[in-house]
């Protein structure tokens, strides 16, 4: 059965690559990156072990941390990337007289067929070579390296089989995509946090030893810690860590077998799910009973349910964190200098910018529902106001709260009026320019339910032009406000004037953008509908 499943996996991969040249190119690039990374990582570990042969504890720290991180990727990456490799989906064997016990060995072997499996084997080989100068440790590395690799492969397959039903749904894809992007956005913060604690070789050894010691007692790091225990003569720890590794592998095999049994005996999903129709949202009662109010209702539902809008909201909330944390994590007696703390109220500008530019894709995101606006005879300005006001309803209060929190953290309210005026100018100018650009240019956008971070062909230039127009407009509006606020930094009257000027300029650009965007819609409703529905298809 093992040979049959491995051969079937190879044939399926080969036929899939033949049907799609782009898929073949992506497979080759991914293979080069994965296999190259595995070979490089394995070579680095082998060189580390051979160079530091007399310092077994340091070798153990490096190998345990590296291999535990690799094992974590086996569990996390396939799930968050919503790219579960179901070339040999167990559900396809439901109609055949096979059991989970017979399928398990073949599915394990077939999971190693591919770039990820080759990279894992290369890393395991490097892990074994790192302990080559200590025979007992090398033998332990060989045994527990294979056991750790088996646990990683079995673990990711057990997870993929267990969540296969949920992973096929839209909510799962949306949630995992958002988590993946948020983790990617905060990667720099984590790197800064780690690097701030490593100021010397001794600090690196101390911190690394602490991390490796914790990982050694987890299923991720236990198999990789055993050779280090053997090399340093800590036989009691070696037995304990080895027991954790063995129990983990057996438990994962049991979980996978139970999940396989469920997939093999469950009836095929019909693909039709019942849904509960929700009633009116709580905010509907407060919206005007007009055409613009109807557009507002639909836009607010987008902002609370559509992952494409929720991601923009999440990034807007994350912006201040990404800007402040690096200063707080700086390795110094005073994490953030006085000059840096004085600028905290202005951090809200990043959130204001992120909130406002989300509107530049409003029309392109609509797809076929945009026809309702055309067929109902809606005026262009009603459409534009219905899209602009929902952004203002949450962006303005959020920005004001951030400015106020920044002023409270600083303990100085002198810059609060200027920061507030600039934030209001950025929001108004960005939303106004976005209403015009989204009426002028409809560019390819990922449809609902698809990967909201995909980059459809033909969207790069249009996205860049829209972003350029919005950003230039915001900068132009902020210049006079900034000049007035800086010039009268000691004058409460000048600061108040800067706040009023920023609010007035933002409101003026917003009204102008809605008016121009509405006129563009009135002139070209049919053409815009054709472009939007074509992009959505």
Beta strands, then each sheet from edge to edge (+ up, - down):
end
